[in-house]
Amino acid sequence: MAGIIGKKVGMTSIFDEAGKQIPCSVIEAGPCVVTQVKTQEIDGYEALQLGFDDKKDKHTTNALKGHFKKAGVTPKRKVVEFDNFNKELKTGSEVKADIFAEGEFVDVIGTSKGKGFQGVVKRHNFAGVGGQTHGQHNRLRAPGSLGASSWPSRVFKGMRMAGRMGGDRVKVQNLQIVKIFSDQNLIVVKGSIPGAKGSYILIEK
C-alpha cells in the first residue's frame, strides 16, 4: 500500500533510551475505506481511491451520494487516489495505520498554514537595511533597491518581493515513524509536518 489519508492532531515530545528529547508530530491515520478501485480497462489507468472522515448526507452532493452508495460506504469528507497500491484490496476494504511499521521512513504531504500578505523579511528571510545611520531611520524591514536600471528596464520574473505567503502544498520527506498506536490509529513521526491542527494530510511510503 502506497499511503493513507490522515489528520494532524498536534505535536508532542518523547524521550529515547538515552534520555534525549525528540520533538514529534501525532497523526490520526485512518481508518480509511476503499471507495473505488480504478482499472486500466475501465478508467484508462490503475489507482486506488480512499475515503476518510465521515460527513452527513445533507452536506453531500447527489453525485457523490451515488458514488459512495455504489461502494457501500458512508459519505466521506476527504477522497484521495493512490497509484501504487496493494492489488488485493477491494471496494469497501478498510486501510488502517498498521500498514506502517515503527522505524519506517515516510513522506508527509499537507497544506501549509496561510500567513497572508507578508513582507520580504518574513517571507524570504531578508535582513533589512539595518542600522539607523545615513538617514535610514525607518527602513529596517524594507526590501531596498531591486537593481534594475536602464537595462533591463523591468523587474525579472521570480524576483523575491513581498506577497502572499503560505497556503501551499508542502511535502516533507523521510520522516521516521517513532511509535504506532494501532488501537487508536495514531502514528507518531519524528519532526514537524505542514498544516494546522485538524488539517488533512497524506502519508506515503
N, C-alpha and C positions, 0 to 999 in steps of 0.2 A: 504494500500500500504506500502510495507516494506521500500522502499527507492527510490532514484533518483540519476541520474548522474549529476555532476556539474563541474564547472571550478573555480579555485581560482582567484579572482580578486585582492585581496590585503588586507591590514589591515588599520583600522581606529580606532577612539575612539568616544564614545558617552558619554553623561552625564545623570545620573539618576536624580530622583526627588530631592535627597539630594545634588546634585551638584558634586557627585563623578564621576571621570573619569573612564570609563570602556574600556579596550582595546578589540577590536572586529575584526573578520575576515569577509570579504564580499565574498559571494559565488554566482556565476551565476548558479542557479539551473534550468536547462531545458531551453526551453520546450523540453522534451524527447518524443519520439514516440515509440509505441509498435511495434517491428519488428517481433515478433513471440510469440505465446502462446504455451508452451510445455505441453503435457498431458501424463498421465500415460499409456494410451492405445497405443499411437504412439511412444513416446520418452522414456518411462520407468520411467519418473519422471515428476513432475509438476514444472514449472518455467515460469517466465515472462521475455522476452528478450527486453531490452530497447536500443534504439539508440539515440545518442546525437551528435550535431555539424555536419553540412553538409560538404561534401567534393566533389570534382569534379569527374566526371565519369572516366577521364583519369588516375586518381590515385587509381581507384578501380579495383580489380581483377574481371574476368568474373564470377567466382563462387559467389562472393558477390553481383555483379550486379544482378544476377538472384535471389538471396535471397531477396534483397531489392525490386526488381520489383514484386516479388510474394506478398510481404506485401503491395505493392502500396505506397511505400515511397521513398524518395530520399536517395542516399548513405550517410552513417554516418561514422564519424571518430571513435567514441567510442561505443562499443556494450558490454553490461553487462547483466547478468542474476540475477534475484532476486527470491528466492524460496518462500518467504512469500508475497503474493500479493493479490490485490483485484480481485476476480473472475469475476467481471462484466466487466473488461477491455478486449477489443477485439483488434485484429491486426489493426494497423492504428490509435488507440486512442492516444490522447496526454496526457502527465503527466506533470504538472507544479508545481511551488513552493507552490501553495495554498493547497497542500496535507498536509502541515505542519501548525502548529499554533504557534503564539507568546507565549513564556513561556515554550514551549515543549522542552524536552531534547533529543538530537540526538547523534549518533556516526558518526564520520567522518573518512574515510579511504583514504589514499593517499600515494604517494611515496616520501620519504624524500629527501632533497637535497643531492646530492652526494658531498663528501668532498675530494675524492681521498685517497691516502695513507697518513695516519696520525700517529703521534707518540702516546705514552701512555698518555702523559699529556692531549692532546686534546681529544683523543679517549675514555679514561677511567677515566679522571679526577685525574690522579696520581699527587702527589705533587712535584715529582722530588727529587733529593738528597738534594738540598737546602744548603745554606751556602757556604763559599769558604775556609773553614779551612781543615786541614788534607790532603792537596794536592788536594782537589776537586774543581779545578778551572774551569773545562769545562764539568761538569756532571749534570748541573742543570735540564735538561729535559730527562735524561737517565732513563731507567726502573730499573736499579740496578740488584741485583742478583735474579735468578729465584728460588733458594733454593734447587735444586735437586743436590745430590752428588752421592756417591757410590750406594745409594738406593734412588729412583728407577732407576737411571742412564738414565733417559729420562725426557721429559717435558710432563706433564699431558695435555690431551685434554681440551680445553677451557681456557687455561692459557691466561690471559689478556696481550696482547702484541701489538706492532704496526701492522697496517694493513689497509685494505681498509675500509673506513667509509662512512656511508650514502647510499642513493640509495636503501633503504629498504622499504617494505610495512609497514606502521605505522597506527595503529588505535587509535584514541583519543576518549575516551568515555565520555558521559554525558556532552556535551556542550549545553548550554542553548541558544535557539533562542531568540534574543533580539528584532529583527524587521524583518518584511517581506514586501517587495515591490512587490506585485503581478503583477502590470502592467509591471514591468521590469524584473520579475522572479529573484529577488535578495533576498538572505537570509543573515541576519547579525547574526552571532553567537558570543557568549562571549568567548574570549580566542583565542589562535593561533591554526592553523591547519597545517598538514605536506604538504610539496611540495613548489615549486616555483610559482611565479605568472604565470597564464595561464595554469597550470598543471591540469589534470583531477582528480577528487575526487569522492567518493561515500558518500552519506548521507543516513544513515539508522535510522529508528525509534527504 
